[in-house]
Amino acid sequence: MLSALLLEDSAFLEPFLGKTLEIGFKENNVVVGLELKGLHNVFKSEIAQIQTDTLFARLVLKATKEISNYTITALCPLDFITQNTLKIGDCIQWHIPENSVMLYL
């Protein structure tokens, strides 16, 4: 289940009802953490790949076994990776704010 903040009226949303949707969001809108509490849209994923530069890390995250198959990319501060000694195979949580979700048919 995913919460989304939509500013459109109900007539605009009718074509979306009962259909399989794709979601989209920017990788820099993804919040990552070890334990995220009190938020909607929190998912647990395994780190499949880590790419770093001098300030940021790009994480490729894949679904844990109990959730359907997906892969996402998240951009986070490099300090988050180094301070928590994260590596490929570790599990983290990620959150996408409700106002950052885009829906596609």
C-alpha positions as CSV (number, residue, x, y, z in Angstrom):
1,M,0.0,0.0,0.0
2,L,1.3,3.4,-0.9
3,S,0.0,6.8,0.2
4,A,0.0,9.7,-2.3
5,L,-1.0,13.3,-2.1
6,L,-2.9,14.3,-5.2
7,L,-4.2,17.7,-5.9
8,E,-6.5,16.7,-8.8
9,D,-10.2,16.5,-8.4
10,S,-12.1,13.1,-8.3
11,A,-13.1,13.3,-12.1
12,F,-9.4,13.3,-13.0
13,L,-8.7,10.2,-10.9
14,E,-11.6,8.0,-12.3
15,P,-9.4,6.5,-15.2
16,F,-7.0,5.3,-12.5
17,L,-9.5,3.3,-10.5
18,G,-9.2,-0.5,-10.7
19,K,-6.1,-0.3,-12.9
20,T,-2.5,-1.4,-12.3
21,L,-0.4,1.8,-11.9
22,E,3.2,2.6,-12.1
23,I,4.7,5.0,-9.7
24,G,7.5,7.4,-10.2
25,F,9.7,9.7,-8.0
26,K,13.0,11.4,-8.1
27,E,15.9,9.5,-6.5
28,N,16.9,12.5,-4.5
29,N,13.4,12.5,-2.9
30,V,13.9,9.1,-1.3
31,V,14.7,9.2,2.4
32,V,16.9,6.3,3.6
33,G,17.5,5.2,7.2
34,L,18.2,2.2,9.4
35,E,14.9,2.5,11.2
36,L,12.2,4.9,10.1
37,K,9.2,5.3,12.4
38,G,6.0,7.3,12.2
39,L,5.9,7.6,8.4
40,H,3.7,6.3,5.6
41,N,5.4,4.7,2.6
42,V,8.3,3.0,4.4
43,F,9.7,-0.1,2.8
44,K,12.6,-2.4,3.6
45,S,15.1,-3.2,0.9
46,E,18.5,-4.8,0.4
47,I,21.4,-2.8,-1.0
48,A,22.3,-4.3,-4.3
49,Q,24.8,-1.7,-5.4
50,I,26.6,1.4,-4.0
51,Q,28.1,4.1,-6.2
52,T,29.9,7.0,-4.5
53,D,31.5,10.3,-5.2
54,T,32.9,12.9,-2.8
55,L,29.6,13.9,-1.3
56,F,26.8,11.5,-2.2
57,A,26.1,7.8,-2.6
58,R,23.7,6.3,-5.1
59,L,22.1,3.2,-3.8
60,V,20.4,0.6,-5.9
61,L,17.9,-1.1,-3.6
62,K,16.0,-4.3,-4.3
63,A,13.0,-5.7,-2.6
64,T,13.2,-8.1,0.3
65,K,11.5,-11.4,-0.2
66,E,8.2,-10.6,1.4
67,I,7.4,-7.8,-1.0
68,S,6.8,-7.9,-4.8
69,N,9.8,-7.5,-7.1
70,Y,11.2,-4.0,-7.5
71,T,14.4,-2.1,-7.8
72,I,14.8,1.6,-7.0
73,T,17.7,4.1,-6.9
74,A,18.1,6.4,-4.0
75,L,20.5,9.3,-3.5
76,C,21.8,9.9,0.0
77,P,24.7,11.6,1.8
78,L,28.0,9.7,1.7
79,D,28.2,10.1,5.5
80,F,25.1,7.9,5.9
81,I,27.0,5.0,4.3
82,T,30.4,5.6,6.0
83,Q,29.0,6.2,9.5
84,N,26.8,3.1,9.4
85,T,29.5,1.0,7.6
86,L,26.9,-0.1,5.1
87,K,27.8,-2.5,2.3
88,I,26.1,-4.5,-0.4
89,G,23.7,-7.0,1.0
90,D,22.7,-4.9,4.1
91,C,19.1,-4.0,4.5
92,I,17.9,-0.5,5.1
93,Q,14.5,1.2,5.1
94,W,13.4,3.9,2.6
95,H,10.6,6.4,2.6
96,I,9.0,8.3,-0.3
97,P,7.1,11.4,0.9
98,E,3.4,11.4,-0.2
99,N,3.8,14.6,-2.2
100,S,6.7,13.1,-4.2
101,V,4.7,10.3,-5.7
102,M,3.8,10.4,-9.4
103,L,1.2,8.0,-10.9
104,Y,1.3,6.6,-14.4
105,L,-1.2,4.3,-16.2
